[in-house]
Amino acid sequence: QVQLVESGGGLVQAGGSLGLSCAASGRIFSSYRMGWFRQAPGKEREFVAAINWSGGSTYYADSVKGRFTISRDNAKNTVYLQMNSLKPEDTAVYYCAAQGAYYAGSVYYSRGYPYWGQGTQVTVSS
């Protein structure tokens, strides 16, 4: 099992930047493909970004492509989400999630991730 703790959320003005971190503990971090999801009030949880075990492959939702960057540092057991050019519609609780490195299913669906952090609030004011 792996335990995940997000940090770095907060309040930022539209057009600004914010960086999220997700620290993992437990089993070997490089055994996991990592993802970021978000959930706004009254909406379903949606995929934001994912990264494979080595960091060599990344995946993004169309809504964040070109603005957000996912990365990981396996030596620090941490995955990051750098968010630039933030918009009010990016306001949500952001969750870090983990799935097995060789999981055969899609990276885009939350049901494929058995491990989740508690979430961190990101609020973008207009």
Backbone bond lengths (Angstrom), bond angles and torsions (degrees), N, CA, C in turn:
res aa  C-N    CA-C-N  psi(-1)  N-CA   C-N-CA  omega(-1)  CA-C   N-CA-C  phi
1 Q - - - 1.456 - - 1.512 109.61 -
2 V 1.310 115.76 161.15 1.459 121.90 177.10 1.515 108.57 -135.20
3 Q 1.318 115.75 141.17 1.456 121.68 176.75 1.530 108.31 -107.50
4 L 1.325 116.04 138.68 1.461 122.11 -174.64 1.518 111.00 -124.40
5 V 1.331 116.10 134.92 1.462 121.23 178.46 1.516 109.02 -133.29
6 E 1.347 115.78 117.82 1.461 120.50 179.10 1.519 110.86 -88.56
7 S 1.325 115.46 155.33 1.457 121.77 173.86 1.518 108.68 -154.04
8 G 1.338 115.04 163.62 1.459 119.36 173.73 1.511 115.52 106.16
9 G 1.327 117.54 -3.53 1.451 119.21 178.08 1.515 111.89 -68.27
10 G 1.331 115.83 170.59 1.449 119.77 178.27 1.510 111.72 164.79
11 L 1.320 114.70 -163.58 1.465 122.52 -178.48 1.527 108.73 -107.61
12 V 1.318 115.66 131.83 1.464 120.46 -179.79 1.524 108.45 -143.66
13 Q 1.317 116.05 151.46 1.453 120.09 177.39 1.525 110.42 -79.53
14 A 1.312 115.25 154.12 1.460 120.56 176.71 1.527 109.88 -55.24
15 G 1.328 114.98 136.52 1.453 120.58 -177.02 1.509 113.64 92.59
16 G 1.315 116.09 -11.34 1.456 120.79 -178.72 1.514 112.62 -85.21
17 S 1.335 114.63 -174.89 1.466 121.47 -177.37 1.517 110.48 -128.40
18 L 1.317 114.52 155.07 1.453 121.76 178.25 1.521 107.81 -152.70
19 G 1.324 116.69 143.59 1.448 120.68 177.49 1.509 111.32 -118.13
20 L 1.314 116.66 131.56 1.455 122.45 176.68 1.526 109.50 -106.56
21 S 1.315 114.97 148.84 1.459 121.80 174.68 1.507 109.17 -126.98
22 C 1.316 115.89 151.69 1.465 121.76 175.56 1.519 107.04 -136.75
23 A 1.325 115.19 112.22 1.458 121.31 -179.91 1.517 109.47 -94.35
24 A 1.323 115.62 133.50 1.459 121.29 -178.05 1.512 110.59 -112.53
25 S 1.312 115.86 145.59 1.457 121.48 174.16 1.520 107.82 -139.35
26 G 1.295 115.18 158.47 1.453 119.16 -178.41 1.512 110.34 116.44
27 R 1.315 115.88 -126.98 1.454 120.68 -178.59 1.528 111.33 -71.24
28 I 1.290 116.57 170.34 1.457 123.27 -174.72 1.528 110.20 -56.28
29 F 1.330 115.37 120.26 1.454 121.82 -174.35 1.521 111.88 -58.74
30 S 1.310 116.88 -37.55 1.467 119.91 -176.81 1.524 111.90 -70.99
31 S 1.337 117.23 -3.20 1.462 120.58 175.33 1.516 112.60 -80.38
32 Y 1.328 115.80 -2.80 1.453 119.61 -171.83 1.517 113.02 -122.24
33 R 1.324 114.45 140.41 1.448 122.43 164.78 1.521 105.53 -85.17
34 M 1.331 117.98 136.79 1.456 121.36 -173.58 1.525 111.07 -115.16
35 G 1.324 114.35 146.51 1.456 119.06 179.55 1.519 111.66 -137.07
36 W 1.317 115.00 157.93 1.465 122.60 170.27 1.526 107.68 -118.63
37 F 1.316 114.39 134.03 1.456 122.15 175.39 1.517 107.94 -127.13
38 R 1.321 116.46 166.21 1.461 119.81 176.29 1.521 109.48 -144.60
39 Q 1.324 113.85 154.93 1.455 120.02 179.21 1.508 109.44 -140.68
40 A 1.312 115.64 117.96 1.460 122.20 176.75 1.533 108.49 -91.75
41 P 1.321 117.20 157.57 1.472 120.18 -179.52 1.525 111.90 -56.43
42 G 1.325 115.38 129.46 1.452 120.43 178.19 1.510 114.93 78.00
43 K 1.315 117.12 4.16 1.464 120.59 -179.04 1.522 111.06 -120.48
44 E 1.326 115.53 161.89 1.445 119.96 177.21 1.526 110.34 -76.90
45 R 1.321 114.41 157.33 1.456 119.61 175.83 1.527 108.97 -66.43
46 E 1.326 116.37 134.98 1.455 119.73 -176.92 1.526 111.40 -127.80
47 F 1.309 114.29 150.90 1.458 122.42 178.93 1.519 110.18 -68.88
48 V 1.332 115.55 139.77 1.464 121.27 176.21 1.529 110.23 -115.13
49 A 1.332 116.30 -56.00 1.461 120.27 -176.28 1.523 109.31 -160.95
50 A 1.328 115.80 159.12 1.454 121.16 176.09 1.520 109.40 -148.75
51 I 1.318 115.00 160.16 1.454 120.82 -178.37 1.517 108.81 -144.66
52 N 1.328 116.72 140.96 1.463 118.61 -178.40 1.520 110.37 -78.34
53 W 1.334 116.70 179.96 1.453 120.94 -170.46 1.520 113.15 -61.75
54 S 1.317 117.20 -33.05 1.461 120.56 -176.14 1.524 113.00 -93.53
55 G 1.332 116.51 -14.10 1.460 119.71 -173.56 1.512 112.91 88.90
56 G 1.313 116.84 0.30 1.454 120.38 -176.78 1.510 114.98 -78.93
57 S 1.325 116.19 -17.53 1.468 120.23 178.69 1.517 109.39 -128.67
58 T 1.310 115.79 132.62 1.457 121.43 178.35 1.526 109.72 -128.82
59 Y 1.316 115.10 155.08 1.455 122.66 -176.15 1.527 107.79 -138.14
60 Y 1.328 116.47 140.80 1.456 120.49 -177.45 1.524 111.60 -137.36
61 A 1.319 115.04 147.66 1.454 119.80 168.29 1.523 108.42 -70.16
62 D 1.322 116.43 147.84 1.464 120.10 -179.39 1.527 111.46 -57.98
63 S 1.327 116.64 -32.52 1.455 121.14 -175.26 1.521 113.33 -69.33
64 V 1.338 117.30 -17.60 1.462 120.01 -177.71 1.523 112.66 -118.56
65 K 1.320 117.26 -6.22 1.450 121.16 -177.02 1.525 109.88 -58.97
66 G 1.318 115.63 132.28 1.457 120.74 -179.12 1.522 114.06 88.64
67 R 1.326 116.64 -13.31 1.475 120.97 179.59 1.518 112.24 -114.11
68 F 1.320 116.91 -35.07 1.464 121.68 -177.70 1.525 109.48 -107.97
69 T 1.338 115.12 148.99 1.455 121.05 176.61 1.522 109.68 -133.81
70 I 1.318 115.99 125.96 1.459 120.97 175.60 1.521 108.48 -100.44
71 S 1.323 115.57 141.48 1.458 120.89 177.59 1.524 108.63 -150.61
72 R 1.310 115.87 168.76 1.452 119.21 178.43 1.521 109.74 -146.62
73 D 1.326 114.27 154.23 1.456 122.55 174.99 1.521 106.15 -127.76
74 N 1.311 117.03 100.29 1.459 120.20 -176.33 1.531 112.42 -67.07
75 A 1.313 116.90 -26.24 1.468 119.92 177.24 1.525 111.28 -68.50
76 K 1.344 116.05 -27.15 1.464 120.82 -179.98 1.523 112.41 -104.16
77 N 1.336 116.70 2.98 1.471 121.20 -179.93 1.527 111.33 53.83
78 T 1.313 116.14 42.83 1.454 120.40 -173.66 1.532 110.93 -136.41
79 V 1.320 114.79 140.50 1.459 121.55 171.92 1.520 107.65 -116.84
80 Y 1.315 115.49 145.89 1.465 121.20 -174.30 1.527 110.52 -123.20
81 L 1.316 114.52 155.11 1.458 120.57 170.85 1.528 106.79 -135.51
82 Q 1.322 116.12 108.70 1.454 121.42 175.86 1.514 108.06 -92.49
83 M 1.327 115.46 123.96 1.458 121.16 -175.74 1.521 109.32 -116.83
84 N 1.303 116.38 118.11 1.464 122.73 179.48 1.526 109.97 -117.05
85 S 1.311 115.21 163.62 1.474 121.36 178.57 1.524 111.11 48.88
86 L 1.299 115.16 48.76 1.466 120.32 -175.39 1.515 112.07 -66.04
87 K 1.318 114.49 146.83 1.458 122.49 -179.20 1.530 108.76 -121.38
88 P 1.324 117.69 156.44 1.466 119.48 177.55 1.534 112.37 -55.11
89 E 1.319 117.66 -33.02 1.461 120.32 179.99 1.525 113.16 -71.61
90 D 1.321 118.15 -5.87 1.460 121.34 173.13 1.527 111.53 -82.40
91 T 1.320 117.25 -6.66 1.454 121.31 179.46 1.522 110.79 -61.82
92 A 1.324 116.15 124.63 1.466 121.49 -177.19 1.521 109.09 -178.17
93 V 1.313 115.17 171.20 1.457 120.79 165.68 1.526 106.48 -87.32
94 Y 1.314 116.28 128.20 1.458 121.97 -177.73 1.521 108.81 -103.07
95 Y 1.326 114.95 131.45 1.452 122.23 -177.97 1.518 110.72 -118.24
96 C 1.311 114.45 139.69 1.457 122.71 171.62 1.529 107.28 -95.22
97 A 1.329 117.04 142.91 1.459 120.64 -178.86 1.523 110.25 -144.06
98 A 1.332 115.60 156.34 1.463 120.95 -178.47 1.520 110.90 -132.39
99 Q 1.313 115.32 142.42 1.457 122.30 172.87 1.521 107.58 -137.01
100 G 1.321 116.39 160.04 1.445 120.41 -179.09 1.521 112.27 -56.61
101 A 1.306 116.22 144.41 1.459 121.04 -176.11 1.517 112.41 -59.34
102 Y 1.334 117.04 -28.41 1.461 120.50 -177.18 1.516 112.39 -113.19
103 Y 1.324 114.95 21.42 1.463 119.62 176.05 1.514 109.25 -57.36
104 A 1.338 115.81 130.71 1.453 120.42 -172.83 1.526 113.79 -81.51
105 G 1.320 116.48 -13.87 1.450 119.78 -177.74 1.523 112.20 -82.54
106 S 1.310 114.55 -175.80 1.458 121.06 -175.54 1.524 111.99 -75.67
107 V 1.314 116.71 150.95 1.465 121.13 174.71 1.527 110.44 -81.55
108 Y 1.340 116.79 -12.06 1.461 120.73 -169.16 1.526 114.23 -86.62
109 Y 1.317 117.72 -14.24 1.459 120.33 -173.72 1.512 111.68 -108.37
110 S 1.326 115.52 130.94 1.456 120.50 -175.39 1.528 112.48 -62.22
111 R 1.320 117.66 -28.04 1.458 120.00 -177.35 1.524 112.11 -66.79
112 G 1.311 117.32 -14.54 1.454 120.77 179.16 1.523 113.92 -86.42
113 Y 1.315 116.84 0.86 1.463 121.39 -177.50 1.534 109.19 -112.89
114 P 1.316 118.31 111.07 1.459 120.22 -178.58 1.523 114.53 -81.47
115 Y 1.327 117.33 -15.83 1.466 119.84 -174.95 1.525 109.67 -120.83
116 W 1.347 114.32 134.52 1.460 120.87 -175.08 1.516 111.41 -137.30
117 G 1.328 115.45 148.14 1.447 120.68 170.02 1.515 110.07 -84.96
118 Q 1.330 115.52 -178.81 1.455 120.81 -176.04 1.528 112.58 -85.46
119 G 1.318 116.79 -13.48 1.458 121.10 178.19 1.514 112.90 95.67
120 T 1.324 115.48 153.18 1.461 121.98 176.02 1.527 108.16 -138.77
121 Q 1.330 115.83 136.31 1.458 121.27 -174.61 1.527 110.67 -80.67
122 V 1.316 115.12 132.15 1.461 122.30 171.65 1.523 107.58 -120.81
123 T 1.322 116.24 123.40 1.455 121.55 179.77 1.528 108.95 -123.37
124 V 1.325 115.66 124.91 1.461 121.40 179.97 1.521 107.98 -113.33
125 S 1.310 115.69 117.57 1.460 120.18 -178.74 1.520 110.40 -91.86
126 S 1.330 114.94 148.43 1.471 119.44 -178.12 1.513 111.73 -90.75
